[in-house]
Amino acid sequence: MSEALVLYERQGAIVTLTLNRPEKRNALNLALWSELAAHLDTIEAAGEKIAAVVLRSNGPVFCAGNDLKERGVPLPSPHYQARIVTRLAELAQPVIVSVQGGCFTGGLELALAGDIIVAGTSASFADTHGKFALVPVWGMSQRLPRRVGQWKAREMSLTGLPVSGEEAARIGLANHCVSDTQLDAKACELAEAIAAQSRHSVFAYKKLYREQADLPLSAGLAHEVFNSAGIGADFAERVGAQFGKA
């Protein structure tokens, strides 16, 4: 039996998904997408038992993008890859993406589905659609400007020039840039911090941030008030643990 293309590991309430096609620079073929979708099924079914998801990859390259050798191969369903990227972005659990080496085009679109991106110093982010006479259909034109701003996104997409890990952190594409040797530790630190929070609060926060992303301030404030999830069932327990029981 061939080795899995996406490894699934769960430690406590944290799940790590690892792209595992290093000999192909973790290029995204349909078999890999299928395994990723199956793991998303598992995570969605687990609900609050899982607090956070870390997406990483084996090898020196995070992801070279779509496997162009499969261009023209029929998809299992319309917009197959785009739907999986959206499922990743819309998980109830926060998603931390850990990036080393190249993170190009489809790989960048996959990374942009994360809530937090941690870049290694070796990281290089680029939108290379123009290099191959392609246009995005997995979300690049929508998620990239929401992450870095309209004008920086235009520069990246129109030139195809790479952005380093340090530059990615400066412009807000990445939340942190650390040495490659510290990459897994930093992602784990963030995941553990999330897992220590109330699932009720974290899941509600992610939902509010997603729903309010494009609302003007007044509408966003009203949305927060009228769509609040309220106080969680673990409130009293957490207050007691923090301050001592009365």
Backbone hydrogen bonds in HBPLUS format (Angstrom, degrees):
<---DONOR---> <-ACCEPTOR-->    atom                        ^
c    i                          cat <-CA-CA->   ^        H-A-AA   ^      H-
h    n   atom  resd res      DA  || num        DHA   H-A  angle D-A-AA Bond
n    s   type  num  typ     dist DA aas  dist angle  dist       angle   num
A0020-ASN N   A0005-LEU O   2.69 MM  15  4.66 161.8  1.72 147.3 141.0     1
A0007-LEU N   A0018-THR O   2.86 MM  11  4.92 155.2  1.92 144.6 142.5     2
A0018-THR N   A0007-LEU O   2.96 MM  11  4.92 156.2  2.02 135.4 142.5     3
A0009-GLU N   A0016-THR O   2.99 MM   7  5.17 149.5  2.09 146.8 154.9     4
A0016-THR N   A0009-GLU O   2.74 MM   7  5.17 164.8  1.76 157.7 163.2     5
A0011-GLN N   A0014-ILE O   2.90 MM   3  5.40 164.2  1.92 163.3 164.4     6
A0014-ILE N   A0011-GLN O   3.09 MM   3  5.40 166.9  2.11 126.8 129.1     7
A0051-ALA N   A0013-ALA O   2.68 MM  38  5.22 157.2  1.73 139.6 147.6     8
A0015-VAL N   A0052-ALA O   3.08 MM  37  6.47 167.7  2.10 159.5 160.7     9
A0054-VAL N   A0015-VAL O   2.80 MM  39  6.24 160.2  1.84 158.3 165.2    10
A0017-LEU N   A0054-VAL O   2.75 MM  37  6.11 165.1  1.77 169.7 175.1    11
A0056-ARG N   A0017-LEU O   2.89 MM  39  6.27 164.4  1.92 165.0 170.2    12
A0019-LEU N   A0056-ARG O   2.91 MM  37  6.32 165.2  1.93 142.5 140.3    13
A0058-ASN N   A0019-LEU O   2.91 MM  39  6.18 160.4  1.95 173.9 171.1    14
A0024-LYS N   A0021-ARG O   2.94 MM   3  5.61 156.2  2.00 121.1 128.7    15
A0026-ASN N   A0021-ARG O   2.81 MM   5  4.40 158.6  1.85 133.5 128.9    16
A0025-ARG N   A0022-PRO O   3.00 MM   3  4.69 158.1  2.05 108.9 107.7    17
A0027-ALA N   A0024-LYS O   3.03 MM   3  5.71 149.0  2.13 117.1 124.0    18
A0064-ALA N   A0025-ARG O   2.98 MM  39  5.61 146.5  2.09 159.0 166.4    19
A0028-LEU N   A0065-GLY O   2.82 MM  37  5.95 162.5  1.85 144.9 151.0    20
A0067-ASP N   A0028-LEU O   3.14 MM  39  5.17 160.3  2.18 121.8 115.8    21
A0032-LEU N   A0029-ASN O   3.12 MM   3  5.39 119.7  2.50 102.2 116.2    22
A0033-TRP N   A0029-ASN O   3.06 MM   4  6.43 161.1  2.10 154.1 159.7    23
A0034-SER N   A0030-LEU O   2.95 MM   4  6.13 155.1  2.01 146.5 152.9    24
A0035-GLU N   A0031-ALA O   3.14 MM   4  6.43 155.0  2.20 145.2 150.7    25
A0036-LEU N   A0032-LEU O   2.93 MM   4  6.20 160.1  1.97 153.9 159.9    26
A0037-ALA N   A0033-TRP O   2.88 MM   4  6.11 160.5  1.92 152.4 157.4    27
A0038-ALA N   A0034-SER O   3.06 MM   4  6.32 153.7  2.13 143.1 150.0    28
A0039-HIS N   A0035-GLU O   3.05 MM   4  6.35 152.7  2.13 148.0 154.7    29
A0040-LEU N   A0036-LEU O   2.99 MM   4  6.30 148.8  2.09 147.5 156.6    30
A0041-ASP N   A0037-ALA O   3.00 MM   4  6.36 146.6  2.12 145.0 153.9    31
A0042-THR N   A0038-ALA O   3.22 MM   4  6.59 152.7  2.29 142.1 148.2    32
A0043-ILE N   A0039-HIS O   2.96 MM   4  6.29 158.9  2.01 150.8 156.2    33
A0044-GLU N   A0040-LEU O   2.85 MM   4  5.99 169.4  1.87 154.2 157.3    34
A0045-ALA N   A0041-ASP O   2.98 MM   4  6.12 157.7  2.03 147.6 153.9    35
A0046-ALA N   A0042-THR O   3.08 MM   4  6.25 139.2  2.25 139.9 150.3    36
A0046-ALA N   A0043-ILE O   3.16 MM   3  5.16 126.9  2.45  95.2 108.9    37
A0049-LYS N   A0046-ALA O   3.21 MM   3  5.52 161.6  2.24 131.9 130.6    38
A0050-ILE N   A0047-GLY O   3.18 MM   3  6.13 168.8  2.20 124.8 127.8    39
A0053-VAL N   A0094-PRO O   2.98 MM  41  6.32 158.9  2.03 161.8 167.1    40
A0096-ILE N   A0053-VAL O   2.77 MM  43  6.17 164.8  1.79 164.2 169.0    41
A0055-LEU N   A0096-ILE O   2.76 MM  41  6.14 162.0  1.80 159.1 164.8    42
A0098-SER N   A0055-LEU O   2.87 MM  43  6.16 166.0  1.89 164.2 167.6    43
A0062-PHE N   A0100-GLN O   2.79 MM  38  5.38 121.6  2.14 162.4 167.5    44
A0063-CYS N   A0102-GLY O   3.00 MM  39  6.14 169.2  2.02 153.7 157.2    45
A0104-PHE N   A0063-CYS O   3.04 MM  41  6.41 160.1  2.08 166.1 171.8    46
A0070-GLU N   A0067-ASP O   2.97 MM   3  5.85 166.2  1.99 124.1 128.7    47
A0071-ARG N   A0068-LEU O   3.13 MM   3  5.25 165.2  2.16 108.9 110.4    48
A0073-VAL N   A0070-GLU O   2.94 MM   3  5.38 164.5  1.96 135.5 137.5    49
A0083-ARG N   A0079-HIS O   2.97 MM   4  6.09 155.3  2.03 156.5 162.8    50
A0084-ILE N   A0080-TYR O   3.27 MM   4  6.59 148.5  2.38 143.2 151.4    51
A0084-ILE N   A0081-GLN O   3.09 MM   3  5.16 120.0  2.46  96.4 111.3    52
A0085-VAL N   A0081-GLN O   2.97 MM   4  6.30 159.4  2.01 156.2 161.8    53
A0086-THR N   A0082-ALA O   2.99 MM   4  6.21 160.5  2.03 147.0 152.3    54
A0087-ARG N   A0083-ARG O   2.90 MM   4  6.13 150.0  1.99 140.3 148.8    55
A0088-LEU N   A0084-ILE O   2.97 MM   4  6.26 155.8  2.03 149.2 154.9    56
A0089-ALA N   A0085-VAL O   2.96 MM   4  6.29 159.1  2.01 149.4 155.4    57
A0090-GLU N   A0086-THR O   2.88 MM   4  6.02 143.0  2.02 146.3 156.4    58
A0091-LEU N   A0088-LEU O   3.39 MM   3  5.46 170.0  2.40 105.4 107.2    59
A0115-ASP N   A0095-VAL O   2.77 MM  20  5.26 145.6  1.89 136.5 147.8    60
A0116-ILE N   A0095-VAL O   3.16 MM  21  6.51 158.1  2.21 155.6 157.4    61
A0097-VAL N   A0116-ILE O   2.77 MM  19  6.22 163.7  1.80 162.4 167.3    62
A0118-VAL N   A0097-VAL O   2.78 MM  21  6.11 168.3  1.80 167.8 171.1    63
A0099-VAL N   A0118-VAL O   2.88 MM  19  6.18 169.9  1.89 167.7 170.8    64
A0120-GLY N   A0099-VAL O   2.79 MM  21  6.05 150.2  1.88 174.4 174.6    65
A0124-SER N   A0101-GLY O   2.90 MM  23  5.70 144.7  2.03 135.9 128.1    66
A0103-CYS N   A0124-SER O   2.82 MM  21  5.92 146.0  1.94 169.4 159.7    67
A0126-ALA N   A0103-CYS O   3.23 MM  23  6.54 157.8  2.28 142.1 142.6    68
A0107-GLY N   A0104-PHE O   2.76 MM   3  5.03 145.7  1.88 146.0 134.6    69
A0105-THR N   A0126-ALA O   2.81 MM  21  6.18 162.1  1.84 157.4 163.7    70
A0108-LEU N   A0105-THR O   2.95 MM   3  4.98 117.0  2.36  97.6 113.6    71
A0109-GLU N   A0105-THR O   2.81 MM   4  6.17 154.7  1.88 155.6 163.7    72
A0110-LEU N   A0106-GLY O   2.96 MM   4  6.16 147.4  2.07 139.3 147.7    73
A0111-ALA N   A0107-GLY O   2.92 MM   4  6.20 157.1  1.98 143.5 149.9    74
A0112-LEU N   A0108-LEU O   2.85 MM   4  6.04 151.9  1.93 149.9 157.3    75
A0113-ALA N   A0110-LEU O   3.13 MM   3  5.49 155.6  2.19 107.2 114.8    76
A0114-GLY N   A0111-ALA O   2.92 MM   3  5.61 165.4  1.94 121.1 125.9    77
A0175-ASN N   A0117-ILE O   2.69 MM  58  5.47 155.5  1.75 148.3 156.2    78
A0119-ALA N   A0176-HIS O   2.85 MM  57  6.07 175.5  1.85 155.0 153.4    79
A0178-VAL N   A0119-ALA O   2.91 MM  59  6.40 153.3  1.98 161.1 167.4    80
A0123-ALA N   A0120-GLY O   2.96 MM   3  5.22 160.7  1.99 111.0 117.4    81
A0121-THR N   A0178-VAL O   2.90 MM  57  5.93 116.2  2.31 145.7 154.2    82
A0165-GLY N   A0123-ALA O   3.07 MM  42  4.75 116.5  2.49 138.0 127.8    83
A0125-PHE N   A0163-VAL O   2.80 MM  38  5.02 167.9  1.82 151.0 150.9    84
A0163-VAL N   A0125-PHE O   2.72 MM  38  5.02 147.3  1.82 141.5 153.0    85
A0131-LYS N   A0128-THR O   3.05 MM   3  5.26 136.0  2.25 103.7 115.8    86
A0132-PHE N   A0129-HIS O   3.08 MM   3  5.69 146.7  2.20 113.8 122.2    87
A0134-LEU N   A0129-HIS O   2.97 MM   5  4.80 169.3  1.98 139.3 138.3    88
A0133-ALA N   A0130-GLY O   3.44 MM   3  5.00 173.6  2.45  98.3  99.7    89
A0142-GLN N   A0139-GLY O   3.06 MM   3  5.38 148.2  2.17 110.2 120.0    90
A0143-ARG N   A0139-GLY O   2.83 MM   4  5.86 178.2  1.83 177.8 177.3    91
A0144-LEU N   A0140-MET O   3.09 MM   4  5.49 156.1  2.15 136.9 144.4    92
A0147-ARG N   A0143-ARG O   3.11 MM   4  6.27 126.0  2.41 138.9 152.1    93
A0147-ARG N   A0144-LEU O   2.96 MM   3  5.13 139.6  2.13 102.6 114.8    94
A0148-VAL N   A0144-LEU O   2.95 MM   4  6.20 164.9  1.97 164.0 167.3    95
A0149-GLY N   A0145-PRO O   2.77 MM   4  4.45 139.9  1.93 122.3 129.5    96
A0153-ALA N   A0149-GLY O   3.09 MM   4  6.14 158.5  2.13 152.0 158.8    97
A0154-ARG N   A0150-GLN O   3.03 MM   4  6.25 150.4  2.12 139.2 147.2    98
A0155-GLU N   A0151-TRP O   3.09 MM   4  6.33 156.6  2.14 141.1 147.0    99
A0156-MET N   A0152-LYS O   2.99 MM   4  6.30 165.0  2.01 154.2 157.0   100
A0157-SER N   A0153-ALA O   2.93 MM   4  6.11 166.3  1.95 155.4 159.1   101
A0158-LEU N   A0154-ARG O   2.77 MM   4  5.69 162.2  1.81 152.3 157.6   102
A0159-THR N   A0155-GLU O   3.06 MM   4  5.85 152.6  2.13 143.8 149.6   103
A0160-GLY N   A0156-MET O   2.95 MM   4  5.42 144.5  2.08 130.0 140.5   104
A0168-ALA N   A0164-SER O   2.77 MM   4  5.93 152.7  1.84 147.6 156.3   105
A0169-ALA N   A0165-GLY O   3.08 MM   4  6.35 151.3  2.17 145.2 151.3   106
A0170-ARG N   A0166-GLU O   3.09 MM   4  6.37 149.4  2.19 140.8 149.6   107
A0171-ILE N   A0167-GLU O   2.98 MM   4  6.25 153.4  2.05 155.5 160.8   108
A0173-LEU N   A0168-ALA O   2.85 MM   5  4.81 123.0  2.18 152.2 154.7   109
A0174-ALA N   A0168-ALA O   2.98 MM   6  5.11 168.0  1.99 107.9 109.0   110
A0182-GLN N   A0179-SER O   2.87 MM   3  5.32 148.6  1.97 113.2 123.0   111
A0183-LEU N   A0180-ASP O   3.26 MM   3  5.06 162.5  2.29 100.3 105.5   112
A0186-LYS N   A0182-GLN O   2.90 MM   4  6.06 156.3  1.96 154.7 160.9   113
A0187-ALA N   A0183-LEU O   3.07 MM   4  6.33 166.1  2.09 154.4 157.8   114
A0188-CYS N   A0184-ASP O   2.92 MM   4  6.07 157.7  1.97 147.5 154.1   115
A0189-GLU N   A0185-ALA O   2.84 MM   4  6.04 154.1  1.91 145.5 152.8   116
A0190-LEU N   A0186-LYS O   3.05 MM   4  6.31 161.7  2.09 152.2 155.7   117
A0191-ALA N   A0187-ALA O   2.95 MM   4  6.16 159.8  1.99 147.5 153.7   118
A0192-GLU N   A0188-CYS O   2.84 MM   4  5.99 160.7  1.88 153.2 158.1   119
A0193-ALA N   A0189-GLU O   3.01 MM   4  6.21 149.8  2.10 141.9 150.4   120
A0194-ILE N   A0190-LEU O   2.99 MM   4  6.29 155.9  2.05 148.7 154.8   121
A0195-ALA N   A0191-ALA O   2.89 MM   4  6.14 159.6  1.93 148.4 154.4   122
A0196-ALA N   A0192-GLU O   3.05 MM   4  6.22 133.8  2.27 139.5 150.1   123
A0197-GLN N   A0194-ILE O   3.00 MM   3  5.35 151.3  2.09 109.1 118.1   124
A0202-VAL N   A0198-SER O   2.99 MM   4  6.24 174.7  1.99 162.3 163.0   125
A0203-PHE N   A0199-ARG O   2.85 MM   4  5.78 169.7  1.86 153.4 156.9   126
A0204-ALA N   A0200-HIS O   3.12 MM   4  6.08 155.3  2.19 137.9 145.5   127
A0205-TYR N   A0201-SER O   2.79 MM   4  5.93 157.9  1.84 152.0 158.6   128
A0206-LYS N   A0202-VAL O   2.98 MM   4  6.22 168.1  1.99 153.9 156.5   129
A0207-LYS N   A0203-PHE O   3.10 MM   4  6.27 159.6  2.14 144.7 150.2   130
A0208-LEU N   A0204-ALA O   2.92 MM   4  6.16 160.3  1.96 150.9 156.2   131
A0209-TYR N   A0205-TYR O   2.85 MM   4  6.09 170.7  1.86 162.9 164.8   132
A0210-ARG N   A0206-LYS O   2.99 MM   4  6.13 160.7  2.03 147.3 152.7   133
A0211-GLU N   A0207-LYS O   2.94 MM   4  6.10 164.0  1.96 151.3 155.8   134
A0212-GLN N   A0208-LEU O   2.94 MM   4  5.93 151.1  2.02 152.8 159.5   135
A0215-LEU N   A0212-GLN O   3.10 MM   3  5.22 168.8  2.12 114.3 117.9   136
A0220-GLY N   A0216-PRO O   2.82 MM   4  5.98 156.7  1.88 158.7 166.7   137
A0221-LEU N   A0217-LEU O   2.82 MM   4  6.05 157.7  1.87 158.3 163.1   138
A0222-ALA N   A0218-SER O   3.16 MM   4  6.37 159.0  2.21 142.8 148.2   139
A0223-HIS N   A0219-ALA O   2.86 MM   4  6.06 153.2  1.93 144.5 152.8   140
A0224-GLU N   A0220-GLY O   2.93 MM   4  6.16 157.2  1.98 148.8 154.0   141
A0225-VAL N   A0221-LEU O   3.18 MM   4  6.45 159.7  2.23 146.2 150.8   142
A0226-PHE N   A0222-ALA O   2.97 MM   4  6.13 175.9  1.97 159.5 160.3   143
A0227-ASN N   A0223-HIS O   2.88 MM   4  5.63 128.5  2.15 144.2 154.2   144
A0235-PHE N   A0232-GLY O   3.12 MM   3  5.45 160.9  2.16 117.9 118.2   145
A0238-ARG N   A0234-ASP O   2.97 MM   4  6.09 158.3  2.02 151.8 157.9   146
A0239-VAL N   A0235-PHE O   2.86 MM   4  6.10 161.3  1.89 159.7 165.3   147
A0240-GLY N   A0236-ALA O   2.90 MM   4  6.00 161.8  1.93 148.1 153.5   148
A0241-ALA N   A0237-GLU O   2.95 MM   4  6.14 152.4  2.03 141.6 149.2   149
A0242-GLN N   A0238-ARG O   2.96 MM   4  6.10 145.2  2.09 141.3 150.5   150
A0243-PHE N   A0239-VAL O   2.89 MM   4  5.97 169.4  1.90 158.8 160.8   151
A0244-GLY N   A0240-GLY O   2.71 MM   4  4.63 134.7  1.91 128.3 136.6   152
